[in-house]
Amino acid sequence: MKHYTTSGQMDEKERVLLDLYSEYSVIKLSKSDEFVDSWKNYIESGFILENQAES
């Protein structure tokens, strides 16, 4: 984070993270912060559906 202190550098960091995360994301991302939440929701939805099918 110390390398990304100005607004322009933060924009570059966000662009790099979006490029990286987009390859592994389960949804189309508009911000890098969405990556973790989208995977968490994806994983939890699979387990919930699996558990409901077993009931």
Buried (B, 14 or more C-beta within 10 A) or exposed (E): EEEBEEEEEEEEBBEEBBEEBEEEBEEEBEEBEBBEEBBEEEEEEEEEEEEEEEE
